[in-house]
Each structure stands twice: as structure tokens, then as C-alpha cells.
Amino acid sequence: MTKDFEAGVDWLLKMQNVFSCKEALLIWTLLKADGVVVTPEDLEFAVTGRRFTGSNVLNVHVSRARVRARAMGLDIVTVRGSGYRIDVQPSSSFYSEARAIPQQEKAA
């Protein structure tokens, strides 16, 4: 297993009491992008394993994840015409853990 996969599994297991599986995958994918915009197509594939269908599925997952993430100091931002990115608020207790995830992967 790669370090990326192991880190992802560990993080998803920690978050299973906070987010649904799909929400956790969505947030994990955005955190891995480290502030870079993720297209709806890439995000839906990461979350559902299917190519972008143009349905409302992704919007529903983003909407639900946005509410729970905001409580943890994470903001899922819609970038019009491009996709989504996640901003981690420095005042959040989640800040150090969330910022460490992409940095660990870059070092690998």
C-alpha cells in the first residue's frame, strides 16, 4: 500500500463518526488538492467511482458536507465555472491535522 492510501484510510476511519463515507471522501479529495480547484468531474469520480453524470448527486454531497465541515473550521468553496476547493480556517482545531495531510503526501 502507498503512503497516500494508508493516510487516506486512517483519516477516513477517524472521520467516520463525523461525516458519511461519501462526505469524507469528498473532503479528503479536496484536502489532497491543497487549495487547488478540483473539477466536478474529478470530484464525482473520487466520491462515487463513476464518471460525471451531470445529475444532482454531487451537489447534494457537497451541500451536506459543507454544513458539517464548517463546524470543524473547513470551508468548501464553489469556484464558479471551475469546481470546488477547501479552505482550512487557521483558528480551527482541525487546522494542524488537516494541513498535515497534504504535506505528508508531498514528502512521499
MIDOSE-1310 file (N, C-alpha, C; in nm, 2 decimals, decimal comma, always signed):
residues 108
mtkd	+0,08/-0,12/+0,00/+0,00/+0,00/+0,00/+0,09/+0,12/+0,00; +0,04/+0,23/-0,07/+0,11/+0,35/-0,07/+0,09/+0,43/+0,05; +0,17/+0,53/+0,08/+0,15/+0,61/+0,20/+0,03/+0,70/+0,18; +0,00/+0,74/+0,06/-0,12/+0,82/+0,03/-0,24/+0,74/+0,07
feag	-0,25/+0,61/+0,03/-0,36/+0,52/+0,05/-0,38/+0,50/+0,20; -0,27/+0,47/+0,27/-0,27/+0,45/+0,41/-0,32/+0,57/+0,49; -0,26/+0,68/+0,45/-0,30/+0,81/+0,52/-0,45/+0,83/+0,50; -0,50/+0,81/+0,38/-0,64/+0,83/+0,35/-0,73/+0,74/+0,43
vdwl	-0,69/+0,61/+0,44/-0,77/+0,52/+0,51/-0,78/+0,56/+0,66; -0,66/+0,59/+0,72/-0,65/+0,64/+0,86/-0,74/+0,76/+0,88; -0,73/+0,85/+0,79/-0,81/+0,98/+0,81/-0,96/+0,95/+0,80; -1,00/+0,86/+0,70/-1,14/+0,83/+0,68/-1,20/+0,76/+0,80
lkmq	-1,12/+0,67/+0,86/-1,16/+0,60/+0,98/-1,18/+0,69/+1,10; -1,09/+0,79/+1,11/-1,11/+0,89/+1,22/-1,24/+0,97/+1,20; -1,27/+1,00/+1,08/-1,38/+1,09/+1,05/-1,52/+1,02/+1,03; -1,52/+0,88/+1,05/-1,64/+0,81/+1,02/-1,76/+0,85/+1,11
nvfs	-1,73/+0,90/+1,23/-1,83/+0,95/+1,32/-1,88/+1,09/+1,30; -1,80/+1,16/+1,21/-1,84/+1,30/+1,18/-1,91/+1,31/+1,05; -1,85/+1,24/+0,94/-1,90/+1,25/+0,81/-1,95/+1,12/+0,76; -2,04/+1,12/+0,66/-2,08/+1,00/+0,59/-1,95/+0,96/+0,51
ckea	-1,95/+0,84/+0,46/-1,84/+0,79/+0,38/-1,82/+0,88/+0,26; -1,93/+0,91/+0,19/-1,92/+1,00/+0,07/-1,87/+1,13/+0,10; -1,92/+1,19/+0,21/-1,87/+1,32/+0,26/-1,72/+1,32/+0,29; -1,68/+1,22/+0,36/-1,54/+1,21/+0,40/-1,45/+1,19/+0,27
lliw	-1,50/+1,12/+0,18/-1,42/+1,10/+0,05/-1,41/+1,24/-0,02; -1,52/+1,31/-0,02/-1,52/+1,44/-0,09/-1,42/+1,54/-0,02; -1,43/+1,54/+0,11/-1,34/+1,63/+0,19/-1,20/+1,59/+0,17; -1,17/+1,46/+0,18/-1,04/+1,41/+0,16/-0,98/+1,45/+0,03
tllk	-1,06/+1,43/-0,08/-1,01/+1,47/-0,21/-0,98/+1,62/-0,22; -1,06/+1,70/-0,16/-1,04/+1,84/-0,16/-0,91/+1,88/-0,08; -0,89/+1,81/+0,04/-0,77/+1,84/+0,12/-0,65/+1,80/+0,05; -0,65/+1,68/-0,03/-0,54/+1,64/-0,10/-0,50/+1,74/-0,21
adgv	-0,59/+1,81/-0,26/-0,57/+1,91/-0,37/-0,50/+2,03/-0,31; -0,50/+2,05/-0,18/-0,42/+2,15/-0,11/-0,45/+2,29/-0,16; -0,58/+2,32/-0,17/-0,62/+2,46/-0,21/-0,64/+2,48/-0,36; -0,60/+2,38/-0,44/-0,62/+2,38/-0,59/-0,77/+2,34/-0,62
vvtp	-0,83/+2,40/-0,72/-0,96/+2,38/-0,75/-0,97/+2,24/-0,81; -1,07/+2,16/-0,77/-1,10/+2,02/-0,82/-1,22/+2,03/-0,90; -1,22/+1,98/-1,02/-1,33/+1,99/-1,12/-1,45/+1,90/-1,06; -1,57/+1,94/-1,10/-1,68/+1,85/-1,06/-1,67/+1,71/-1,11
edle	-1,61/+1,69/-1,23/-1,59/+1,56/-1,29/-1,50/+1,47/-1,20; -1,39/+1,53/-1,16/-1,29/+1,46/-1,08/-1,34/+1,43/-0,94; -1,42/+1,53/-0,89/-1,47/+1,51/-0,75/-1,58/+1,40/-0,75; -1,67/+1,40/-0,85/-1,77/+1,30/-0,85/-1,71/+1,16/-0,87
favt	-1,60/+1,15/-0,96/-1,54/+1,02/-0,97/-1,47/+0,98/-0,84; -1,41/+1,07/-0,77/-1,35/+1,03/-0,64/-1,45/+0,99/-0,54; -1,57/+1,05/-0,54/-1,67/+1,02/-0,44/-1,76/+0,90/-0,48; -1,80/+0,89/-0,60/-1,89/+0,78/-0,64/-1,82/+0,67/-0,73
grrf	-1,71/+0,70/-0,78/-1,64/+0,60/-0,86/-1,70/+0,60/-1,01; -1,79/+0,69/-1,04/-1,85/+0,70/-1,17/-1,81/+0,83/-1,23; -1,81/+0,83/-1,36/-1,78/+0,95/-1,44/-1,89/+1,05/-1,42; -1,86/+1,17/-1,43/-1,96/+1,28/-1,41/-2,09/+1,26/-1,49
tgsn	-2,20/+1,25/-1,42/-2,33/+1,22/-1,49/-2,41/+1,35/-1,52; -2,37/+1,46/-1,46/-2,45/+1,58/-1,47/-2,57/+1,58/-1,39; -2,59/+1,48/-1,30/-2,70/+1,48/-1,21/-2,67/+1,56/-1,09; -2,77/+1,56/-1,00/-2,76/+1,65/-0,88/-2,68/+1,58/-0,76
vlnv	-2,63/+1,46/-0,79/-2,57/+1,38/-0,68/-2,45/+1,45/-0,62; -2,36/+1,51/-0,69/-2,25/+1,58/-0,64/-2,30/+1,70/-0,56; -2,39/+1,78/-0,61/-2,44/+1,89/-0,54/-2,50/+1,86/-0,40; -2,57/+1,74/-0,39/-2,62/+1,70/-0,26/-2,51/+1,67/-0,17
hvsr	-2,41/+1,59/-0,21/-2,30/+1,56/-0,12/-2,22/+1,68/-0,08; -2,20/+1,77/-0,17/-2,12/+1,90/-0,13/-2,20/+1,98/-0,03; -2,33/+1,99/-0,05/-2,42/+2,06/+0,04/-2,42/+2,01/+0,18; -2,43/+1,88/+0,19/-2,43/+1,81/+0,32/-2,29/+1,82/+0,39
arvr	-2,19/+1,80/+0,31/-2,05/+1,80/+0,37/-2,02/+1,94/+0,41; -2,07/+2,04/+0,34/-2,04/+2,18/+0,37/-2,08/+2,22/+0,51; -2,20/+2,17/+0,55/-2,26/+2,21/+0,68/-2,17/+2,15/+0,79; -2,14/+2,02/+0,78/-2,06/+1,95/+0,88/-1,91/+2,00/+0,88
aram	-1,86/+2,03/+0,76/-1,72/+2,08/+0,76/-1,70/+2,21/+0,82; -1,80/+2,30/+0,80/-1,80/+2,43/+0,85/-1,78/+2,43/+1,00; -1,85/+2,34/+1,07/-1,84/+2,33/+1,21/-1,70/+2,29/+1,26; -1,62/+2,23/+1,17/-1,48/+2,19/+1,20/-1,38/+2,30/+1,15
gldi	-1,43/+2,41/+1,10/-1,34/+2,51/+1,05/-1,29/+2,49/+0,91; -1,36/+2,41/+0,83/-1,33/+2,38/+0,69/-1,44/+2,45/+0,61; -1,40/+2,52/+0,51/-1,50/+2,59/+0,41/-1,48/+2,52/+0,28; -1,59/+2,46/+0,23/-1,59/+2,41/+0,09/-1,64/+2,52/+0,00
vtvr	-1,56/+2,57/-0,08/-1,58/+2,69/-0,17/-1,61/+2,65/-0,31; -1,72/+2,70/-0,36/-1,75/+2,68/-0,50/-1,68/+2,78/-0,59; -1,60/+2,74/-0,68/-1,54/+2,83/-0,77/-1,61/+2,83/-0,91; -1,69/+2,93/-0,93/-1,78/+2,93/-1,04/-1,72/+2,90/-1,17
gsgy	-1,77/+2,80/-1,24/-1,72/+2,76/-1,37/-1,60/+2,67/-1,37; -1,55/+2,64/-1,25/-1,43/+2,56/-1,24/-1,45/+2,43/-1,15; -1,50/+2,45/-1,03/-1,52/+2,34/-0,94/-1,52/+2,38/-0,80; -1,45/+2,30/-0,71/-1,45/+2,33/-0,57/-1,31/+2,32/-0,51
ridv	-1,29/+2,39/-0,40/-1,17/+2,39/-0,32/-1,21/+2,39/-0,18; -1,11/+2,36/-0,09/-1,14/+2,37/+0,05/-1,04/+2,46/+0,12; -1,10/+2,55/+0,20/-1,02/+2,64/+0,28/-1,02/+2,59/+0,43; -0,91/+2,59/+0,49/-0,90/+2,55/+0,63/-0,87/+2,67/+0,71
qpss	-0,96/+2,70/+0,81/-0,95/+2,82/+0,89/-0,84/+2,80/+0,99; -0,74/+2,89/+1,00/-0,63/+2,88/+1,10/-0,68/+2,87/+1,24; -0,79/+2,93/+1,28/-0,84/+2,92/+1,41/-0,90/+2,79/+1,45; -0,92/+2,71/+1,35/-0,99/+2,58/+1,37/-0,90/+2,48/+1,45
sfys	-0,96/+2,40/+1,53/-0,88/+2,29/+1,60/-0,84/+2,18/+1,50; -0,91/+2,18/+1,38/-0,88/+2,08/+1,28/-0,76/+2,13/+1,19; -0,72/+2,25/+1,21/-0,62/+2,31/+1,12/-0,49/+2,23/+1,11; -0,43/+2,20/+1,22/-0,30/+2,13/+1,21/-0,31/+2,00/+1,15
eara	-0,41/+1,92/+1,19/-0,43/+1,79/+1,13/-0,46/+1,79/+0,98; -0,55/+1,88/+0,94/-0,59/+1,89/+0,80/-0,47/+1,94/+0,72; -0,39/+2,03/+0,76/-0,28/+2,08/+0,68/-0,17/+1,98/+0,68; -0,16/+1,90/+0,77/-0,05/+1,80/+0,77/-0,07/+1,69/+0,67
ipqq	-0,20/+1,66/+0,63/-0,23/+1,55/+0,54/-0,17/+1,58/+0,40; -0,20/+1,69/+0,34/-0,13/+1,71/+0,20/+0,02/+1,72/+0,21; +0,07/+1,78/+0,32/+0,21/+1,79/+0,33/+0,28/+1,66/+0,34; +0,22/+1,56/+0,41/+0,28/+1,43/+0,43/+0,29/+1,36/+0,29
ekaa	+0,19/+1,38/+0,21/+0,18/+1,32/+0,08/+0,28/+1,38/-0,01; +0,31/+1,51/-0,01/+0,40/+1,57/-0,09/+0,54/+1,52/-0,06; +0,57/+1,49/+0,06/+0,70/+1,45/+0,10/+0,73/+1,30/+0,06; +0,62/+1,23/+0,04/+0,64/+1,09/+0,00/+0,68/+1,07/-0,15
